[in-house]
Amino acid sequence: MKFNLTAFVFLFLSALTLSFCAKPKQGGLTIEDGVLSIGVEIGYPPMEYYESDSLTLTGFDIELTKVLAEKLGLHVKYIDTSWDGILPGLSADRYDIAVNITILSERQKRYNFTKPYIDSSMTIVTLEDSPLKIERPDIAGLRAGYQGDTTAQYFTERLRERSLTFSSFSYDKIINCFDDLKLGRLDLIVVDNIAAFYYAGKENSPFEVVWQGSSDEYIGLCLKKGNDALTAALDKALDELFADGVLAEISQKFFNRDLVSSLWE
């Protein structure tokens, strides 16, 4: 095989030039260069959902992650996934972060979390004209719905451990819980206050929040275990967004209340 020295030198210099001109990587923070990929379960208003045109993705988490990505100099890409697959998707490197994940000790053993960016609590929701008078989480003899594999399910299971006897129904989507409550197939829904006040706060809403627990749940951005560099970068960006007042503005837009500032006090 003949060796062409001129061709070799040309190829070597070309490769060297390309290496200097190539776009630098974002510090190895993300799976895809220049992109913050986000796992979301679209269909959980007001956190992540499509507007009435079914084309525009919006919600608290959507606006939050857009400004976070901007802080980091990254573009955003949203990957819709089922709720039961959203955490395994992190381990499989399908995306960089998952949103709207309650920080639990058992989850912290398997995943990284940023500092919490919003606080939450359990609520019980009934129809506004329901004859039921629920002033505490005593749902004995009633039909309770919740979204499966969420803190609402865990809370309901703890009620059962207190020897309360009731019928429980698990749903894939939170909207299905509210649909069945409206149709009379459920007596109540156990759900976090974020979704509860969103649905109950709509004009002419048939729903009413009849009980709310203390704010003892905190939601953070979830990352693959060991992804410490991106976790630290996101924590820093969250601090800056709070200091700038951006987090409170987004909260007011979607909840008509500030659910974030108490976490930075």
Contacts in CASP RR format, 6 or more apart in sequence:
PFRMAT RR
TARGET T0000
AUTHOR 0000-0000-0000
METHOD contacts of the structure
MODEL  1
MKFNLTAFVFLFLSALTLSFCAKPKQGGLTIEDGVLSIGVEIGYPPMEYY
ESDSLTLTGFDIELTKVLAEKLGLHVKYIDTSWDGILPGLSADRYDIAVN
ITILSERQKRYNFTKPYIDSSMTIVTLEDSPLKIERPDIAGLRAGYQGDT
TAQYFTERLRERSLTFSSFSYDKIINCFDDLKLGRLDLIVVDNIAAFYYA
GKENSPFEVVWQGSSDEYIGLCLKKGNDALTAALDKALDELFADGVLAEI
SQKFFNRDLVSSLWE
23 33 0 8 1.000
25 33 0 8 1.000
25 34 0 8 1.000
26 33 0 8 1.000
26 34 0 8 1.000
26 72 0 8 1.000
26 73 0 8 1.000
26 74 0 8 1.000
27 229 0 8 1.000
28 229 0 8 1.000
29 72 0 8 1.000
29 74 0 8 1.000
29 96 0 8 1.000
29 229 0 8 1.000
29 230 0 8 1.000
29 233 0 8 1.000
30 36 0 8 1.000
30 37 0 8 1.000
30 74 0 8 1.000
30 96 0 8 1.000
30 230 0 8 1.000
31 37 0 8 1.000
31 93 0 8 1.000
31 95 0 8 1.000
31 96 0 8 1.000
32 77 0 8 1.000
34 73 0 8 1.000
34 74 0 8 1.000
34 75 0 8 1.000
35 74 0 8 1.000
35 75 0 8 1.000
35 76 0 8 1.000
35 77 0 8 1.000
36 65 0 8 1.000
36 68 0 8 1.000
36 69 0 8 1.000
36 72 0 8 1.000
36 74 0 8 1.000
36 75 0 8 1.000
36 76 0 8 1.000
36 77 0 8 1.000
36 96 0 8 1.000
36 97 0 8 1.000
37 76 0 8 1.000
37 77 0 8 1.000
37 78 0 8 1.000
37 79 0 8 1.000
37 94 0 8 1.000
37 95 0 8 1.000
37 96 0 8 1.000
37 97 0 8 1.000
38 65 0 8 1.000
38 76 0 8 1.000
38 77 0 8 1.000
38 78 0 8 1.000
38 79 0 8 1.000
38 95 0 8 1.000
38 96 0 8 1.000
38 97 0 8 1.000
38 98 0 8 1.000
38 99 0 8 1.000
39 78 0 8 1.000
39 79 0 8 1.000
39 80 0 8 1.000
39 81 0 8 1.000
39 86 0 8 1.000
39 89 0 8 1.000
39 94 0 8 1.000
39 95 0 8 1.000
39 97 0 8 1.000
39 98 0 8 1.000
39 99 0 8 1.000
40 48 0 8 1.000
40 61 0 8 1.000
40 62 0 8 1.000
40 78 0 8 1.000
40 79 0 8 1.000
40 80 0 8 1.000
40 81 0 8 1.000
40 86 0 8 1.000
40 98 0 8 1.000
40 99 0 8 1.000
40 100 0 8 1.000
41 48 0 8 1.000
41 80 0 8 1.000
41 81 0 8 1.000
41 82 0 8 1.000
41 83 0 8 1.000
41 86 0 8 1.000
41 100 0 8 1.000
42 48 0 8 1.000
42 49 0 8 1.000
42 50 0 8 1.000
42 57 0 8 1.000
42 78 0 8 1.000
42 80 0 8 1.000
43 49 0 8 1.000
43 50 0 8 1.000
43 173 0 8 1.000
43 174 0 8 1.000
43 175 0 8 1.000
44 100 0 8 1.000
44 173 0 8 1.000
44 174 0 8 1.000
44 195 0 8 1.000
45 59 0 8 1.000
45 175 0 8 1.000
45 195 0 8 1.000
45 198 0 8 1.000
45 199 0 8 1.000
46 59 0 8 1.000
46 60 0 8 1.000
46 194 0 8 1.000
46 195 0 8 1.000
46 198 0 8 1.000
46 254 0 8 1.000
46 255 0 8 1.000
47 59 0 8 1.000
47 60 0 8 1.000
47 61 0 8 1.000
47 99 0 8 1.000
47 100 0 8 1.000
47 194 0 8 1.000
47 195 0 8 1.000
48 57 0 8 1.000
48 58 0 8 1.000
48 59 0 8 1.000
48 60 0 8 1.000
48 61 0 8 1.000
48 62 0 8 1.000
48 99 0 8 1.000
48 100 0 8 1.000
49 57 0 8 1.000
49 58 0 8 1.000
49 59 0 8 1.000
50 56 0 8 1.000
50 57 0 8 1.000
50 58 0 8 1.000
51 57 0 8 1.000
51 58 0 8 1.000
57 78 0 8 1.000
59 254 0 8 1.000
60 118 0 8 1.000
60 250 0 8 1.000
60 251 0 8 1.000
60 253 0 8 1.000
60 254 0 8 1.000
60 255 0 8 1.000
61 99 0 8 1.000
61 100 0 8 1.000
62 78 0 8 1.000
63 250 0 8 1.000
63 253 0 8 1.000
63 254 0 8 1.000
64 99 0 8 1.000
64 117 0 8 1.000
64 241 0 8 1.000
64 247 0 8 1.000
64 250 0 8 1.000
65 76 0 8 1.000
65 97 0 8 1.000
65 99 0 8 1.000
66 76 0 8 1.000
67 241 0 8 1.000
67 246 0 8 1.000
67 250 0 8 1.000
68 234 0 8 1.000
68 237 0 8 1.000
68 238 0 8 1.000
68 241 0 8 1.000
69 75 0 8 1.000
69 76 0 8 1.000
71 237 0 8 1.000
71 240 0 8 1.000
71 241 0 8 1.000
72 233 0 8 1.000
72 234 0 8 1.000
72 237 0 8 1.000
77 95 0 8 1.000
79 94 0 8 1.000
79 95 0 8 1.000
81 89 0 8 1.000
81 94 0 8 1.000
82 172 0 8 1.000
83 147 0 8 1.000
83 148 0 8 1.000
83 149 0 8 1.000
83 150 0 8 1.000
83 172 0 8 1.000
84 148 0 8 1.000
84 149 0 8 1.000
86 98 0 8 1.000
86 101 0 8 1.000
87 98 0 8 1.000
87 101 0 8 1.000
87 107 0 8 1.000
87 110 0 8 1.000
87 111 0 8 1.000
87 222 0 8 1.000
89 95 0 8 1.000
89 98 0 8 1.000
90 97 0 8 1.000
90 98 0 8 1.000
90 111 0 8 1.000
90 222 0 8 1.000
90 223 0 8 1.000
90 224 0 8 1.000
91 110 0 8 1.000
91 224 0 8 1.000
91 225 0 8 1.000
93 224 0 8 1.000
96 223 0 8 1.000
96 224 0 8 1.000
96 227 0 8 1.000
96 230 0 8 1.000
97 221 0 8 1.000
97 222 0 8 1.000
97 223 0 8 1.000
97 230 0 8 1.000
97 234 0 8 1.000
98 221 0 8 1.000
98 222 0 8 1.000
98 223 0 8 1.000
99 220 0 8 1.000
99 221 0 8 1.000
99 222 0 8 1.000
100 219 0 8 1.000
101 107 0 8 1.000
101 113 0 8 1.000
101 219 0 8 1.000
101 220 0 8 1.000
101 221 0 8 1.000
101 222 0 8 1.000
102 120 0 8 1.000
102 150 0 8 1.000
102 151 0 8 1.000
102 217 0 8 1.000
102 218 0 8 1.000
102 219 0 8 1.000
102 220 0 8 1.000
103 113 0 8 1.000
103 116 0 8 1.000
103 217 0 8 1.000
103 218 0 8 1.000
103 219 0 8 1.000
103 220 0 8 1.000
104 151 0 8 1.000
107 113 0 8 1.000
107 222 0 8 1.000
110 225 0 8 1.000
111 222 0 8 1.000
111 223 0 8 1.000
111 224 0 8 1.000
111 225 0 8 1.000
112 222 0 8 1.000
112 223 0 8 1.000
112 224 0 8 1.000
112 225 0 8 1.000
112 226 0 8 1.000
112 227 0 8 1.000
112 228 0 8 1.000
112 231 0 8 1.000
113 220 0 8 1.000
113 221 0 8 1.000
113 222 0 8 1.000
113 223 0 8 1.000
113 231 0 8 1.000
114 220 0 8 1.000
114 221 0 8 1.000
114 223 0 8 1.000
114 231 0 8 1.000
114 234 0 8 1.000
114 235 0 8 1.000
114 238 0 8 1.000
115 220 0 8 1.000
115 235 0 8 1.000
115 238 0 8 1.000
115 263 0 8 1.000
116 218 0 8 1.000
116 219 0 8 1.000
116 220 0 8 1.000
116 263 0 8 1.000
117 219 0 8 1.000
117 220 0 8 1.000
117 221 0 8 1.000
117 238 0 8 1.000
117 247 0 8 1.000
117 260 0 8 1.000
117 263 0 8 1.000
118 194 0 8 1.000
118 218 0 8 1.000
118 219 0 8 1.000
118 220 0 8 1.000
118 251 0 8 1.000
118 259 0 8 1.000
118 260 0 8 1.000
118 263 0 8 1.000
119 215 0 8 1.000
119 217 0 8 1.000
119 218 0 8 1.000
119 219 0 8 1.000
119 259 0 8 1.000
119 260 0 8 1.000
119 262 0 8 1.000
119 263 0 8 1.000
120 151 0 8 1.000
120 192 0 8 1.000
120 193 0 8 1.000
120 194 0 8 1.000
120 215 0 8 1.000
120 217 0 8 1.000
120 218 0 8 1.000
120 219 0 8 1.000
120 259 0 8 1.000
121 192 0 8 1.000
121 193 0 8 1.000
121 212 0 8 1.000
121 213 0 8 1.000
121 214 0 8 1.000
121 215 0 8 1.000
121 216 0 8 1.000
121 217 0 8 1.000
122 137 0 8 1.000
122 151 0 8 1.000
122 152 0 8 1.000
122 155 0 8 1.000
122 190 0 8 1.000
122 191 0 8 1.000
122 192 0 8 1.000
122 193 0 8 1.000
122 212 0 8 1.000
122 213 0 8 1.000
122 217 0 8 1.000
123 190 0 8 1.000
123 191 0 8 1.000
123 192 0 8 1.000
123 193 0 8 1.000
123 196 0 8 1.000
123 197 0 8 1.000
123 209 0 8 1.000
123 211 0 8 1.000
123 212 0 8 1.000
123 213 0 8 1.000
124 134 0 8 1.000
124 137 0 8 1.000
124 139 0 8 1.000
124 188 0 8 1.000
124 189 0 8 1.000
124 190 0 8 1.000
124 209 0 8 1.000
124 210 0 8 1.000
124 211 0 8 1.000
124 212 0 8 1.000
125 178 0 8 1.000
125 181 0 8 1.000
125 188 0 8 1.000
125 189 0 8 1.000
125 191 0 8 1.000
125 196 0 8 1.000
125 199 0 8 1.000
125 200 0 8 1.000
125 207 0 8 1.000
125 208 0 8 1.000
125 209 0 8 1.000
125 210 0 8 1.000
126 132 0 8 1.000
126 134 0 8 1.000
126 181 0 8 1.000
126 187 0 8 1.000
126 188 0 8 1.000
126 189 0 8 1.000
126 207 0 8 1.000
126 208 0 8 1.000
126 210 0 8 1.000
127 181 0 8 1.000
127 182 0 8 1.000
127 184 0 8 1.000
127 206 0 8 1.000
127 207 0 8 1.000
127 208 0 8 1.000
128 205 0 8 1.000
128 206 0 8 1.000
128 207 0 8 1.000
128 208 0 8 1.000
129 206 0 8 1.000
130 187 0 8 1.000
130 188 0 8 1.000
130 208 0 8 1.000
130 210 0 8 1.000
132 142 0 8 1.000
132 187 0 8 1.000
132 188 0 8 1.000
132 210 0 8 1.000
133 210 0 8 1.000
134 188 0 8 1.000
134 210 0 8 1.000
134 211 0 8 1.000
135 210 0 8 1.000
135 211 0 8 1.000
136 211 0 8 1.000
137 155 0 8 1.000
137 159 0 8 1.000
137 211 0 8 1.000
137 213 0 8 1.000
138 164 0 8 1.000
139 159 0 8 1.000
139 164 0 8 1.000
139 166 0 8 1.000
139 187 0 8 1.000
139 188 0 8 1.000
139 190 0 8 1.000
140 164 0 8 1.000
140 165 0 8 1.000
140 166 0 8 1.000
141 165 0 8 1.000
141 166 0 8 1.000
141 167 0 8 1.000
142 166 0 8 1.000
142 167 0 8 1.000
142 187 0 8 1.000
142 188 0 8 1.000
143 166 0 8 1.000
143 167 0 8 1.000
143 168 0 8 1.000
143 169 0 8 1.000
143 185 0 8 1.000
143 186 0 8 1.000
143 187 0 8 1.000
143 188 0 8 1.000
144 156 0 8 1.000
144 166 0 8 1.000
144 167 0 8 1.000
144 168 0 8 1.000
144 169 0 8 1.000
144 186 0 8 1.000
144 187 0 8 1.000
144 188 0 8 1.000
144 189 0 8 1.000
144 190 0 8 1.000
145 156 0 8 1.000
145 168 0 8 1.000
145 169 0 8 1.000
145 170 0 8 1.000
145 171 0 8 1.000
145 177 0 8 1.000
145 180 0 8 1.000
145 181 0 8 1.000
145 186 0 8 1.000
145 188 0 8 1.000
145 189 0 8 1.000
145 190 0 8 1.000
146 152 0 8 1.000
146 153 0 8 1.000
146 155 0 8 1.000
146 156 0 8 1.000
146 168 0 8 1.000
146 169 0 8 1.000
146 170 0 8 1.000
146 171 0 8 1.000
146 177 0 8 1.000
146 189 0 8 1.000
146 190 0 8 1.000
146 191 0 8 1.000
147 153 0 8 1.000
147 170 0 8 1.000
147 171 0 8 1.000
147 172 0 8 1.000
147 173 0 8 1.000
147 174 0 8 1.000
147 177 0 8 1.000
147 191 0 8 1.000
148 170 0 8 1.000
148 171 0 8 1.000
148 172 0 8 1.000
150 192 0 8 1.000
151 192 0 8 1.000
151 217 0 8 1.000
152 190 0 8 1.000
152 191 0 8 1.000
152 192 0 8 1.000
153 170 0 8 1.000
155 190 0 8 1.000
156 168 0 8 1.000
156 190 0 8 1.000
159 166 0 8 1.000
160 166 0 8 1.000
160 168 0 8 1.000
169 180 0 8 1.000
169 185 0 8 1.000
169 186 0 8 1.000
171 177 0 8 1.000
171 180 0 8 1.000
174 191 0 8 1.000
174 195 0 8 1.000
177 186 0 8 1.000
177 189 0 8 1.000
177 191 0 8 1.000
178 189 0 8 1.000
178 199 0 8 1.000
178 207 0 8 1.000
180 186 0 8 1.000
181 187 0 8 1.000
181 188 0 8 1.000
181 189 0 8 1.000
181 207 0 8 1.000
182 206 0 8 1.000
182 207 0 8 1.000
188 210 0 8 1.000
189 196 0 8 1.000
192 217 0 8 1.000
193 209 0 8 1.000
193 212 0 8 1.000
194 255 0 8 1.000
194 259 0 8 1.000
196 207 0 8 1.000
196 209 0 8 1.000
196 212 0 8 1.000
197 209 0 8 1.000
197 255 0 8 1.000
197 257 0 8 1.000
198 254 0 8 1.000
198 255 0 8 1.000
199 205 0 8 1.000
199 207 0 8 1.000
200 207 0 8 1.000
200 208 0 8 1.000
200 209 0 8 1.000
201 207 0 8 1.000
215 262 0 8 1.000
218 263 0 8 1.000
221 234 0 8 1.000
223 230 0 8 1.000
223 231 0 8 1.000
223 234 0 8 1.000
238 247 0 8 1.000
239 264 0 8 1.000
241 247 0 8 1.000
242 248 0 8 1.000
242 260 0 8 1.000
242 261 0 8 1.000
242 264 0 8 1.000
247 260 0 8 1.000
247 261 0 8 1.000
248 258 0 8 1.000
248 260 0 8 1.000
248 261 0 8 1.000
250 260 0 8 1.000
251 257 0 8 1.000
251 258 0 8 1.000
251 259 0 8 1.000
251 260 0 8 1.000
252 258 0 8 1.000
END
